[in-house]
Amino acid sequence: MTTADMTAWPATTNQPGGGFVVLEAASAIVDVFKDYTSWIVLPEEPADPASAMPGLIRQTRELTGWAQRDLAYVLGTSHTTVRRLETDGRVTARTRGIAARAAELHAVILRLARAAGGPERLVIALGRTVAGTTPLDLLRAGEWSRAYTAALDAVHGPRLAMLGASRTPVKPATRELRP
């Protein structure tokens, strides 16, 4: 269909918006606007529209052995919010901050579990007191990096080479960094 096939009504100048055209077929709209419109192609819907949040929370709980209440304590929220995020996965405006903290916590716990040698050693490391605090308390405070290093110290403990008291000679490149 072309614009010649359309029935045009005369423009009315006394009404706002000027004249208009009545289209006999819906496909003709592309022909009418092709010179005046840029078309945007939207991406396809994702194959799996479900959120990754339930998997993150479930894996965090499996690695640590925590109940939903324990995870809620670390995230600073209620257990019902954790339950909703784990079952539905829908992140609302109210739970956006909690979901972000849960994703960050998952990344830290996953790295710690690998470094510790498994979930069993991770649970021990999170509860062990290092330098007057536990990694669990640091996680609760949102201090991810301090919790990570404290848990690593709890798992492996400081080594002589780390303290500069090793029998291995210090290489010249690192010697000048130490006092």
ROLO-367528 format. One record per atom (N, C-alpha, C): residue in three letters; atom name; x, y, z. Coordinates in steps of 0.1 Angstrom, whole numbers, padded with zeros to 4 digits. Atoms other than C-alpha are relative to their C-alpha. Layout:
{"ALA" "CA" {X Y Z}}
...
//
This chain:
{"MET" "N" {0009 -0012 0000}}
{"MET" "CA" {0000 0000 0000}}
{"MET" "C" {0009 0012 0000}}
{"THR" "N" {-0007 -0012 0001}}
{"THR" "CA" {0013 0034 -0009}}
{"THR" "C" {-0009 0012 0005}}
{"THR" "N" {0007 -0012 -0005}}
{"THR" "CA" {0003 0069 0002}}
{"THR" "C" {-0011 0004 -0010}}
{"ALA" "N" {0010 -0003 0009}}
{"ALA" "CA" {-0017 0072 -0030}}
{"ALA" "C" {-0013 -0009 0002}}
{"ASP" "N" {0012 0009 -0003}}
{"ASP" "CA" {-0040 0043 -0018}}
{"ASP" "C" {-0008 0005 0012}}
{"MET" "N" {0007 -0005 -0013}}
{"MET" "CA" {-0049 0062 0014}}
{"MET" "C" {-0010 0011 -0003}}
{"THR" "N" {0010 -0011 0002}}
{"THR" "CA" {-0079 0084 0017}}
{"THR" "C" {0004 0011 0010}}
{"ALA" "N" {-0004 -0012 -0008}}
{"ALA" "CA" {-0068 0118 0029}}
{"ALA" "C" {-0012 0009 0002}}
{"TRP" "N" {0010 -0010 -0003}}
{"TRP" "CA" {-0090 0142 0046}}
{"TRP" "C" {0007 0014 -0001}}
{"PRO" "N" {-0007 -0013 0001}}
{"PRO" "CA" {-0083 0179 0041}}
{"PRO" "C" {0004 0005 0014}}
{"ALA" "N" {-0005 -0005 -0012}}
{"ALA" "CA" {-0063 0196 0067}}
{"ALA" "C" {-0009 0011 0005}}
{"THR" "N" {0008 -0011 -0007}}
{"THR" "CA" {-0082 0218 0092}}
{"THR" "C" {0010 0009 0007}}
{"THR" "N" {-0009 -0010 -0005}}
{"THR" "CA" {-0062 0249 0100}}
{"THR" "C" {-0004 0006 0013}}
{"ASN" "N" {0005 -0006 -0012}}
{"ASN" "CA" {-0084 0261 0128}}
{"ASN" "C" {0001 -0009 0012}}
{"GLN" "N" {-0001 0009 -0011}}
{"GLN" "CA" {-0077 0230 0150}}
{"GLN" "C" {0015 -0002 0002}}
{"PRO" "N" {-0014 0003 -0002}}
{"PRO" "CA" {-0044 0223 0167}}
{"PRO" "C" {0004 -0013 -0005}}
{"GLY" "N" {-0004 0013 0005}}
{"GLY" "CA" {-0023 0196 0152}}
{"GLY" "C" {-0001 -0001 -0015}}
{"GLY" "N" {0001 0000 0014}}
{"GLY" "CA" {-0032 0204 0116}}
{"GLY" "C" {-0008 -0011 -0005}}
{"GLY" "N" {0008 0011 0007}}
{"GLY" "CA" {-0045 0177 0092}}
{"GLY" "C" {0005 -0013 0004}}
{"PHE" "N" {-0003 0014 -0003}}
{"PHE" "CA" {-0044 0140 0095}}
{"PHE" "C" {-0004 -0009 -0011}}
{"VAL" "N" {0003 0010 0011}}
{"VAL" "CA" {-0046 0109 0073}}
{"VAL" "C" {-0006 -0012 0006}}
{"VAL" "N" {0007 0013 -0004}}
{"VAL" "CA" {-0069 0079 0077}}
{"VAL" "C" {0007 -0011 -0008}}
{"LEU" "N" {-0007 0011 0007}}
{"LEU" "CA" {-0050 0047 0069}}
{"LEU" "C" {-0010 -0011 -0001}}
{"GLU" "N" {0009 0011 0002}}
{"GLU" "CA" {-0069 0018 0054}}
{"GLU" "C" {0006 -0013 0005}}
{"ALA" "N" {-0007 0013 -0005}}
{"ALA" "CA" {-0043 -0008 0065}}
{"ALA" "C" {0011 0005 0010}}
{"ALA" "N" {-0009 -0004 -0011}}
{"ALA" "CA" {-0021 -0008 0096}}
{"ALA" "C" {0015 -0001 -0006}}
{"SER" "N" {-0014 0002 0005}}
{"SER" "CA" {0010 -0019 0075}}
{"SER" "C" {0004 0013 -0007}}
{"ALA" "N" {-0004 -0013 0007}}
{"ALA" "CA" {0009 0015 0057}}
{"ALA" "C" {0006 0010 0008}}
{"ILE" "N" {-0006 -0010 -0009}}
{"ILE" "CA" {0020 0033 0087}}
{"ILE" "C" {0015 0001 -0001}}
{"VAL" "N" {-0015 0000 0002}}
{"VAL" "CA" {0056 0022 0080}}
{"VAL" "C" {0003 0008 -0012}}
{"ASP" "N" {-0003 -0008 0013}}
{"ASP" "CA" {0054 0037 0045}}
{"ASP" "C" {-0002 0015 0003}}
{"VAL" "N" {0003 -0014 -0003}}
{"VAL" "CA" {0040 0070 0059}}
{"VAL" "C" {0012 0006 0007}}
{"PHE" "N" {-0010 -0005 -0008}}
{"PHE" "CA" {0067 0074 0085}}
{"PHE" "C" {0014 -0004 -0003}}
{"LYS" "N" {-0013 0005 0002}}
{"LYS" "CA" {0097 0058 0069}}
{"LYS" "C" {0011 0010 -0003}}
{"ASP" "N" {-0009 -0011 0002}}
{"ASP" "CA" {0113 0091 0059}}
{"ASP" "C" {0002 0009 0012}}
{"TYR" "N" {-0001 -0009 -0011}}
{"TYR" "CA" {0107 0107 0092}}
{"TYR" "C" {0002 -0006 0014}}
{"THR" "N" {-0001 0007 -0012}}
{"THR" "CA" {0112 0081 0118}}
{"THR" "C" {0012 -0010 0000}}
{"SER" "N" {-0011 0010 -0003}}
{"SER" "CA" {0142 0061 0132}}
{"SER" "C" {-0006 -0011 0008}}
{"TRP" "N" {0006 0012 -0007}}
{"TRP" "CA" {0132 0026 0143}}
{"TRP" "C" {0011 -0006 0009}}
{"ILE" "N" {-0009 0006 -0010}}
{"ILE" "CA" {0148 0011 0174}}
{"ILE" "C" {-0003 -0014 0001}}
{"VAL" "N" {0002 0014 -0002}}
{"VAL" "CA" {0153 -0026 0176}}
{"VAL" "C" {0003 -0003 0015}}
{"LEU" "N" {-0002 0003 -0014}}
{"LEU" "CA" {0148 -0037 0212}}
{"LEU" "C" {0006 -0014 0001}}
{"PRO" "N" {-0005 0013 -0002}}
{"PRO" "CA" {0168 -0067 0225}}
{"PRO" "C" {-0011 -0010 0003}}
{"GLU" "N" {0009 0010 -0004}}
{"GLU" "CA" {0151 -0100 0229}}
{"GLU" "C" {-0001 -0002 0015}}
{"GLU" "N" {0002 0003 -0014}}
{"GLU" "CA" {0137 -0111 0262}}
{"GLU" "C" {0010 -0011 0004}}
{"PRO" "N" {-0009 0011 -0004}}
{"PRO" "CA" {0162 -0132 0282}}
{"PRO" "C" {-0007 -0013 0000}}
{"ALA" "N" {0006 0014 0000}}
{"ALA" "CA" {0157 -0169 0279}}
{"ALA" "C" {-0005 -0004 0014}}
{"ASP" "N" {0004 0003 -0014}}
{"ASP" "CA" {0156 -0172 0317}}
{"ASP" "C" {-0002 0013 0007}}
{"PRO" "N" {0002 -0013 -0007}}
{"PRO" "CA" {0139 -0141 0332}}
{"PRO" "C" {0001 -0001 0015}}
{"ALA" "N" {-0001 0001 -0014}}
{"ALA" "CA" {0144 -0154 0367}}
{"ALA" "C" {0013 0006 0005}}
{"SER" "N" {-0012 -0007 -0006}}
{"SER" "CA" {0168 -0135 0389}}
{"SER" "C" {0010 -0011 0005}}
{"ALA" "N" {-0010 0009 -0006}}
{"ALA" "CA" {0201 -0150 0400}}
{"ALA" "C" {0001 0001 0015}}
{"MET" "N" {0000 -0002 -0014}}
{"MET" "CA" {0194 -0138 0435}}
{"MET" "C" {-0003 -0013 0008}}
{"PRO" "N" {0002 0012 -0008}}
{"PRO" "CA" {0179 -0171 0448}}
{"PRO" "C" {0012 -0009 0000}}
{"GLY" "N" {-0012 0008 0001}}
{"GLY" "CA" {0209 -0190 0436}}
{"GLY" "C" {0012 0005 0009}}
{"LEU" "N" {-0011 -0006 -0008}}
{"LEU" "CA" {0233 -0166 0453}}
{"LEU" "C" {-0002 -0002 0015}}
{"ILE" "N" {0003 0002 -0014}}
{"ILE" "CA" {0215 -0167 0486}}
{"ILE" "C" {0001 -0014 0004}}
{"ARG" "N" {0000 0015 -0003}}
{"ARG" "CA" {0211 -0205 0485}}
{"ARG" "C" {0015 -0005 0001}}
{"GLN" "N" {-0014 0005 0000}}
{"GLN" "CA" {0248 -0210 0477}}
{"GLN" "C" {0008 0006 0012}}
{"THR" "N" {-0006 -0006 -0012}}
{"THR" "CA" {0259 -0185 0504}}
{"THR" "C" {-0004 -0008 0013}}
{"ARG" "N" {0004 0007 -0011}}
{"ARG" "CA" {0238 -0204 0529}}
{"ARG" "C" {0006 -0015 0001}}
{"GLU" "N" {-0006 0013 0000}}
{"GLU" "CA" {0251 -0238 0518}}
{"GLU" "C" {0015 0000 0004}}
{"LEU" "N" {-0015 -0001 -0003}}
{"LEU" "CA" {0288 -0227 0520}}
{"LEU" "C" {0002 0003 0015}}
{"THR" "N" {-0003 -0004 -0014}}
{"THR" "CA" {0284 -0212 0555}}
{"THR" "C" {-0008 -0009 0010}}
{"GLY" "N" {0009 0007 -0010}}
{"GLY" "CA" {0257 -0235 0570}}
{"GLY" "C" {-0009 0008 0007}}
{"TRP" "N" {0009 -0010 -0007}}
{"TRP" "CA" {0237 -0205 0580}}
{"TRP" "C" {-0015 -0003 -0004}}
{"ALA" "N" {0015 0000 0002}}
{"ALA" "CA" {0199 -0205 0584}}
{"ALA" "C" {-0003 0014 -0006}}
{"GLN" "N" {0004 -0013 0006}}
{"GLN" "CA" {0179 -0177 0568}}
{"GLN" "C" {0002 0011 0011}}
{"ARG" "N" {-0001 -0010 -0011}}
{"ARG" "CA" {0179 -0159 0602}}
{"ARG" "C" {0015 0004 0002}}
{"ASP" "N" {-0014 -0003 -0001}}
{"ASP" "CA" {0217 -0161 0604}}
{"ASP" "C" {0005 0009 -0011}}
{"LEU" "N" {-0003 -0008 0011}}
{"LEU" "CA" {0221 -0147 0569}}
{"LEU" "C" {-0006 0014 0001}}
{"ALA" "N" {0006 -0012 -0003}}
{"ALA" "CA" {0196 -0120 0578}}
{"ALA" "C" {0007 0009 0010}}
{"TYR" "N" {-0008 -0007 -0010}}
{"TYR" "CA" {0217 -0110 0608}}
{"TYR" "C" {0012 0006 -0006}}
{"VAL" "N" {-0012 -0006 0006}}
{"VAL" "CA" {0248 -0106 0587}}
{"VAL" "C" {-0004 0011 -0010}}
{"LEU" "N" {0004 -0011 0010}}
{"LEU" "CA" {0229 -0086 0560}}
{"LEU" "C" {-0007 0012 0006}}
{"GLY" "N" {0006 -0011 -0007}}
{"GLY" "CA" {0212 -0065 0586}}
{"GLY" "C" {-0014 0002 -0004}}
{"THR" "N" {0014 -0001 0004}}
{"THR" "CA" {0176 -0073 0576}}
{"THR" "C" {-0008 -0011 0007}}
{"SER" "N" {0008 0010 -0006}}
{"SER" "CA" {0148 -0095 0586}}
{"SER" "C" {0001 -0014 -0008}}
{"HIS" "N" {-0001 0013 0006}}
{"HIS" "CA" {0146 -0132 0579}}
{"HIS" "C" {-0011 -0002 -0011}}
{"THR" "N" {0010 0001 0010}}
{"THR" "CA" {0114 -0127 0559}}
{"THR" "C" {0005 0006 -0013}}
{"THR" "N" {-0006 -0006 0013}}
{"THR" "CA" {0133 -0104 0534}}
{"THR" "C" {0009 -0010 -0006}}
{"VAL" "N" {-0009 0010 0006}}
{"VAL" "CA" {0159 -0131 0530}}
{"VAL" "C" {-0008 -0012 -0006}}
{"ARG" "N" {0008 0010 0005}}
{"ARG" "CA" {0132 -0157 0525}}
{"ARG" "C" {-0006 0004 -0013}}
{"ARG" "N" {0006 -0005 0013}}
{"ARG" "CA" {0115 -0136 0498}}
{"ARG" "C" {0010 0000 -0011}}
{"LEU" "N" {-0011 -0001 0010}}
{"LEU" "CA" {0148 -0130 0480}}
{"LEU" "C" {0004 -0014 -0004}}
{"GLU" "N" {-0004 0014 0004}}
{"GLU" "CA" {0156 -0167 0481}}
{"GLU" "C" {-0010 -0007 -0007}}
{"THR" "N" {0010 0007 0007}}
{"THR" "CA" {0123 -0179 0469}}
{"THR" "C" {-0005 0006 -0012}}
{"ASP" "N" {0005 -0007 0012}}
{"ASP" "CA" {0110 -0152 0445}}
{"ASP" "C" {0012 0005 -0008}}
{"GLY" "N" {-0010 -0006 0007}}
{"GLY" "CA" {0142 -0135 0436}}
{"GLY" "C" {-0003 0014 -0005}}
{"ARG" "N" {0003 -0013 0004}}
{"ARG" "CA" {0124 -0103 0429}}
{"ARG" "C" {0006 0011 0009}}
{"VAL" "N" {-0006 -0011 -0007}}
{"VAL" "CA" {0143 -0072 0439}}
{"VAL" "C" {-0009 0012 -0001}}
{"THR" "N" {0008 -0012 0001}}
{"THR" "CA" {0121 -0043 0448}}
{"THR" "C" {0008 0012 0004}}
{"ALA" "N" {-0007 -0012 -0004}}
{"ALA" "CA" {0130 -0007 0456}}
{"ALA" "C" {0005 -0001 0015}}
{"ARG" "N" {-0003 0001 -0014}}
{"ARG" "CA" {0129 -0016 0493}}
{"ARG" "C" {0012 -0010 0003}}
{"THR" "N" {-0010 0011 -0003}}
{"THR" "CA" {0152 -0047 0490}}
{"THR" "C" {0012 0002 -0009}}
{"ARG" "N" {-0011 -0002 0009}}
{"ARG" "CA" {0176 -0033 0464}}
{"ARG" "C" {0014 0001 0007}}
{"GLY" "N" {-0013 -0001 -0008}}
{"GLY" "CA" {0203 -0024 0490}}
{"GLY" "C" {0004 -0014 0007}}
{"ILE" "N" {-0002 0013 -0006}}
{"ILE" "CA" {0199 -0058 0507}}
{"ILE" "C" {0005 -0010 -0010}}
{"ALA" "N" {-0004 0009 0011}}
{"ALA" "CA" {0202 -0076 0474}}
{"ALA" "C" {0015 0003 -0004}}
{"ALA" "N" {-0013 -0003 0004}}
{"ALA" "CA" {0234 -0057 0466}}
{"ALA" "C" {0010 -0005 0011}}
{"ARG" "N" {-0009 0006 -0011}}
{"ARG" "CA" {0249 -0066 0500}}
{"ARG" "C" {0001 -0015 -0001}}
{"ALA" "N" {0000 0015 0001}}
{"ALA" "CA" {0239 -0102 0495}}
{"ALA" "C" {0009 -0005 -0011}}
{"ALA" "N" {-0009 0004 0011}}
{"ALA" "CA" {0257 -0103 0461}}
{"ALA" "C" {0015 0002 0004}}
{"GLU" "N" {-0013 -0003 -0005}}
{"GLU" "CA" {0288 -0087 0477}}
{"GLU" "C" {0005 -0011 0010}}
{"LEU" "N" {-0003 0010 -0010}}
{"LEU" "CA" {0287 -0111 0506}}
{"LEU" "C" {0002 -0014 -0007}}
{"HIS" "N" {-0002 0013 0007}}
{"HIS" "CA" {0283 -0141 0482}}
{"HIS" "C" {0014 0000 -0006}}
{"ALA" "N" {-0014 0000 0006}}
{"ALA" "CA" {0315 -0130 0464}}
{"ALA" "C" {0011 -0002 0010}}
{"VAL" "N" {-0011 0002 -0011}}
{"VAL" "CA" {0335 -0128 0496}}
{"VAL" "C" {-0001 -0014 0005}}
{"ILE" "N" {0002 0014 -0006}}
{"ILE" "CA" {0321 -0161 0510}}
{"ILE" "C" {0006 -0010 -0010}}
{"LEU" "N" {-0004 0010 0010}}
{"LEU" "CA" {0328 -0179 0477}}
{"LEU" "C" {0016 0000 -0001}}
{"ARG" "N" {-0015 -0001 0000}}
{"ARG" "CA" {0365 -0166 0477}}
{"ARG" "C" {0005 -0006 0012}}
{"LEU" "N" {-0005 0005 -0012}}
{"LEU" "CA" {0369 -0175 0513}}
{"LEU" "C" {-0001 -0015 0001}}
{"ALA" "N" {0002 0014 0000}}
{"ALA" "CA" {0355 -0210 0508}}
{"ALA" "C" {0011 -0007 -0008}}
{"ARG" "N" {-0011 0005 0009}}
{"ARG" "CA" {0380 -0216 0480}}
{"ARG" "C" {0014 0001 0008}}
{"ALA" "N" {-0013 -0002 -0007}}
{"ALA" "CA" {0409 -0202 0501}}
{"ALA" "C" {0001 -0009 0012}}
{"ALA" "N" {0000 0008 -0012}}
{"ALA" "CA" {0399 -0221 0532}}
{"ALA" "C" {0001 -0015 -0002}}
{"GLY" "N" {-0001 0014 0003}}
{"GLY" "CA" {0397 -0254 0515}}
{"GLY" "C" {-0013 -0007 0001}}
{"GLY" "N" {0013 0006 -0001}}
{"GLY" "CA" {0360 -0260 0517}}
{"GLY" "C" {-0009 0006 0010}}
{"PRO" "N" {0010 -0006 -0009}}
{"PRO" "CA" {0328 -0251 0536}}
{"PRO" "C" {0003 -0003 0015}}
{"GLU" "N" {-0002 0004 -0015}}
{"GLU" "CA" {0338 -0270 0568}}
{"GLU" "C" {0011 0009 0006}}
{"ARG" "N" {-0010 -0008 -0006}}
{"ARG" "CA" {0370 -0250 0573}}
{"ARG" "C" {-0004 0015 -0001}}
{"LEU" "N" {0005 -0013 0000}}
{"LEU" "CA" {0352 -0218 0563}}
{"LEU" "C" {-0008 0004 0012}}
{"VAL" "N" {0008 -0002 -0012}}
{"VAL" "CA" {0327 -0221 0591}}
{"VAL" "C" {0009 0002 0012}}
{"ILE" "N" {-0009 -0002 -0012}}
{"ILE" "CA" {0355 -0225 0616}}
{"ILE" "C" {0007 0013 -0001}}
{"ALA" "N" {-0007 -0013 0001}}
{"ALA" "CA" {0374 -0195 0602}}
{"ALA" "C" {-0009 0012 0003}}
{"LEU" "N" {0008 -0012 -0003}}
{"LEU" "CA" {0344 -0172 0604}}
{"LEU" "C" {-0003 0002 0014}}
{"GLY" "N" {0003 -0002 -0015}}
{"GLY" "CA" {0339 -0179 0641}}
{"GLY" "C" {0012 0002 0008}}
{"ARG" "N" {-0012 -0001 -0007}}
{"ARG" "CA" {0375 -0177 0651}}
{"ARG" "C" {0004 0014 0003}}
{"THR" "N" {-0004 -0013 -0003}}
{"THR" "CA" {0387 -0146 0669}}
{"THR" "C" {0014 0003 -0005}}
{"VAL" "N" {-0013 -0004 0005}}
{"VAL" "CA" {0415 -0128 0651}}
{"VAL" "C" {0001 0015 0003}}
{"ALA" "N" {-0002 -0014 -0003}}
{"ALA" "CA" {0429 -0095 0664}}
{"ALA" "C" {-0012 0007 0007}}
{"GLY" "N" {0010 -0006 -0008}}
{"GLY" "CA" {0401 -0090 0689}}
{"GLY" "C" {-0014 0000 -0006}}
{"THR" "N" {0013 0001 0007}}
{"THR" "CA" {0372 -0096 0664}}
{"THR" "C" {-0001 -0013 -0008}}
{"THR" "N" {0002 0012 0008}}
{"THR" "CA" {0357 -0124 0644}}
{"THR" "C" {-0003 0005 -0015}}
{"PRO" "N" {0003 -0004 0013}}
{"PRO" "CA" {0354 -0123 0606}}
{"PRO" "C" {-0015 0002 -0002}}
{"LEU" "N" {0014 -0001 0001}}
{"LEU" "CA" {0317 -0128 0611}}
{"LEU" "C" {-0005 0014 0005}}
{"ASP" "N" {0003 -0013 -0005}}
{"ASP" "CA" {0315 -0095 0631}}
{"ASP" "C" {0003 0011 -0011}}
{"LEU" "N" {-0005 -0010 0010}}
{"LEU" "CA" {0334 -0077 0603}}
{"LEU" "C" {-0010 -0001 -0013}}
{"LEU" "N" {0010 0002 0010}}
{"LEU" "CA" {0310 -0092 0577}}
{"LEU" "C" {-0013 0008 0003}}
{"ARG" "N" {0013 -0007 -0004}}
{"ARG" "CA" {0280 -0079 0597}}
{"ARG" "C" {0002 0015 -0001}}
{"ALA" "N" {-0002 -0015 0001}}
{"ALA" "CA" {0296 -0044 0597}}
{"ALA" "C" {0002 0004 -0014}}
{"GLY" "N" {-0001 -0004 0014}}
{"GLY" "CA" {0300 -0046 0559}}
{"GLY" "C" {0015 0002 -0004}}
{"GLU" "N" {-0014 -0001 0003}}
{"GLU" "CA" {0338 -0046 0561}}
{"GLU" "C" {0005 -0012 -0007}}
{"TRP" "N" {-0003 0012 0007}}
{"TRP" "CA" {0343 -0072 0534}}
{"TRP" "C" {0015 -0003 -0001}}
{"SER" "N" {-0015 0003 0001}}
{"SER" "CA" {0381 -0068 0529}}
{"SER" "C" {0006 -0004 0013}}
{"ARG" "N" {-0006 0004 -0013}}
{"ARG" "CA" {0389 -0069 0566}}
{"ARG" "C" {-0005 -0013 0004}}
{"ALA" "N" {0006 0013 -0004}}
{"ALA" "CA" {0366 -0099 0571}}
{"ALA" "C" {0008 -0011 -0008}}
{"TYR" "N" {-0007 0009 0008}}
{"TYR" "CA" {0384 -0116 0542}}
{"TYR" "C" {0014 -0003 0005}}
{"THR" "N" {-0014 0002 -0006}}
{"THR" "CA" {0419 -0110 0556}}
{"THR" "C" {0000 -0007 0013}}
{"ALA" "N" {0001 0006 -0013}}
{"ALA" "CA" {0408 -0119 0591}}
{"ALA" "C" {-0003 -0015 -0001}}
{"ALA" "N" {0003 0014 0002}}
{"ALA" "CA" {0393 -0152 0579}}
{"ALA" "C" {0012 -0008 -0006}}
{"LEU" "N" {-0012 0007 0005}}
{"LEU" "CA" {0424 -0160 0559}}
{"LEU" "C" {0011 -0002 0011}}
{"ASP" "N" {-0009 0002 -0011}}
{"ASP" "CA" {0445 -0154 0590}}
{"ASP" "C" {-0005 -0011 0009}}
{"ALA" "N" {0005 0011 -0008}}
{"ALA" "CA" {0422 -0177 0609}}
{"ALA" "C" {0002 -0014 -0006}}
{"VAL" "N" {-0002 0013 0007}}
{"VAL" "CA" {0426 -0204 0583}}
{"VAL" "C" {0014 -0004 -0001}}
{"HIS" "N" {-0014 0003 0003}}
{"HIS" "CA" {0462 -0202 0575}}
{"HIS" "C" {0010 0005 0011}}
{"GLY" "N" {-0008 -0006 -0010}}
{"GLY" "CA" {0476 -0181 0603}}
{"GLY" "C" {0012 0007 -0006}}
{"PRO" "N" {-0011 -0007 0005}}
{"PRO" "CA" {0505 -0157 0599}}
{"PRO" "C" {0012 -0009 -0001}}
{"ARG" "N" {-0012 0008 0002}}
{"ARG" "CA" {0537 -0173 0585}}
{"ARG" "C" {0012 0008 0003}}
{"LEU" "N" {-0013 -0007 -0003}}
{"LEU" "CA" {0573 -0165 0594}}
{"LEU" "C" {0004 0009 -0012}}
{"ALA" "N" {-0004 -0008 0011}}
{"ALA" "CA" {0579 -0153 0559}}
{"ALA" "C" {-0008 0013 -0001}}
{"MET" "N" {0008 -0012 0000}}
{"MET" "CA" {0551 -0128 0562}}
{"MET" "C" {0005 0010 0010}}
{"LEU" "N" {-0004 -0009 -0010}}
{"LEU" "CA" {0566 -0114 0593}}
{"LEU" "C" {0015 0005 -0001}}
{"GLY" "N" {-0013 -0003 0002}}
{"GLY" "CA" {0601 -0111 0580}}
{"GLY" "C" {0010 -0008 0008}}
{"ALA" "N" {-0009 0008 -0008}}
{"ALA" "CA" {0616 -0137 0603}}
{"ALA" "C" {0003 -0014 -0007}}
{"SER" "N" {-0002 0013 0007}}
{"SER" "CA" {0620 -0164 0576}}
{"SER" "C" {0015 -0002 -0001}}
{"ARG" "N" {-0014 0003 0003}}
{"ARG" "CA" {0653 -0182 0571}}
{"ARG" "C" {0003 0002 -0015}}
{"THR" "N" {-0003 -0003 0014}}
{"THR" "CA" {0649 -0176 0534}}
{"THR" "C" {0004 0015 -0002}}
{"PRO" "N" {-0005 -0014 0001}}
{"PRO" "CA" {0669 -0145 0524}}
{"PRO" "C" {-0011 0009 -0008}}
{"VAL" "N" {0009 -0009 0006}}
{"VAL" "CA" {0649 -0115 0514}}
{"VAL" "C" {0006 0005 -0013}}
{"LYS" "N" {-0005 -0004 0013}}
{"LYS" "CA" {0653 -0106 0477}}
{"LYS" "C" {0002 0015 0000}}
{"PRO" "N" {-0003 -0015 0000}}
{"PRO" "CA" {0667 -0071 0470}}
{"PRO" "C" {-0012 0008 -0004}}
{"ALA" "N" {0011 -0008 0005}}
{"ALA" "CA" {0635 -0059 0453}}
{"ALA" "C" {-0009 0003 0012}}
{"THR" "N" {0009 -0002 -0012}}
{"THR" "CA" {0616 -0064 0486}}
{"THR" "C" {0007 0006 0012}}
{"ARG" "N" {-0007 -0004 -0012}}
{"ARG" "CA" {0643 -0055 0510}}
{"ARG" "C" {-0002 0015 0003}}
{"GLU" "N" {0001 -0014 -0003}}
{"GLU" "CA" {0639 -0017 0506}}
{"GLU" "C" {-0014 0004 0004}}
{"LEU" "N" {0013 -0003 -0005}}
{"LEU" "CA" {0602 -0019 0514}}
{"LEU" "C" {-0002 -0002 0015}}
{"ARG" "N" {0001 0002 -0014}}
{"ARG" "CA" {0608 -0031 0549}}
{"ARG" "C" {0009 0010 0008}}
{"PRO" "N" {-0008 -0010 -0008}}
{"PRO" "CA" {0621 -0008 0577}}
{"PRO" "C" {0013 -0006 0005}}
//
